[in-house]
Amino acid sequence: GQVTDYPILSWMENALGIEKVGKSLAQMLSEIPGKQVLVTVKHAIYTDKATGEPAVAANVGGTAKV
């Protein structure tokens, strides 16, 4: 049946342009391959727990429709 409102569904609609009206989750997921999305990467410095050394993580800061 038709999917309800979950954040990932809104993201798929807003960032990937996949319409959710009248579609199942499986139908929406099947439309993802080949879609493009802009991703903003934010870097964060943290201390590695195993080594105690500083390290850099690359995190998704945001996404937008192409």
C-alpha positions as CSV (number, residue, x, y, z in Angstrom):
1,G,0.0,0.0,0.0
2,Q,0.9,3.7,0.1
3,V,3.7,4.6,2.5
4,T,3.2,6.9,5.5
5,D,5.3,9.9,6.5
6,Y,8.9,9.0,7.6
7,P,11.9,11.4,7.3
8,I,13.6,9.2,4.8
9,L,10.6,9.4,2.5
10,S,10.5,13.2,2.6
11,W,14.2,13.1,1.9
12,M,13.7,10.8,-1.1
13,E,11.0,13.2,-2.4
14,N,12.8,16.5,-1.7
15,A,16.5,15.5,-2.5
16,L,16.0,12.9,-5.2
17,G,12.7,14.0,-6.7
18,I,10.9,10.7,-6.2
19,E,7.2,11.2,-5.8
20,K,5.6,9.3,-2.9
21,V,1.9,9.7,-3.7
22,G,0.3,6.4,-4.4
23,K,3.5,4.4,-4.2
24,S,4.8,1.7,-1.9
25,L,8.2,1.9,-0.2
26,A,9.5,-0.8,-2.5
27,Q,8.4,1.2,-5.6
28,M,10.1,4.4,-4.2
29,L,13.3,2.5,-3.4
30,S,13.4,1.0,-6.9
31,E,13.6,4.5,-8.3
32,I,16.8,5.5,-6.4
33,P,19.4,3.9,-8.8
34,G,20.7,6.5,-11.2
35,K,19.4,9.5,-9.1
36,Q,21.9,12.3,-8.3
37,V,22.0,14.4,-5.2
38,L,24.3,17.2,-4.0
39,V,26.0,16.4,-0.7
40,T,27.8,18.9,1.6
41,V,30.6,17.3,3.5
42,K,31.6,18.7,6.9
43,H,34.9,17.7,8.5
44,A,35.2,17.3,12.2
45,I,38.3,16.7,14.3
46,Y,38.0,14.1,17.1
47,T,40.3,12.0,19.2
48,D,40.6,8.3,18.1
49,K,39.7,6.2,21.2
50,A,42.0,3.4,20.2
51,T,45.1,5.5,19.6
52,G,44.4,8.7,21.5
53,E,45.5,10.5,18.4
54,P,43.6,13.3,16.6
55,A,41.7,12.2,13.5
56,V,39.3,13.7,11.0
57,A,35.8,12.5,10.2
58,A,33.9,13.4,7.1
59,N,30.2,13.8,7.9
60,V,27.2,14.6,5.7
61,G,26.3,18.2,6.5
62,G,23.3,18.4,4.2
63,T,21.8,17.3,0.9
64,A,20.0,19.0,-2.0
65,K,18.3,18.2,-5.2
66,V,20.4,18.4,-8.4
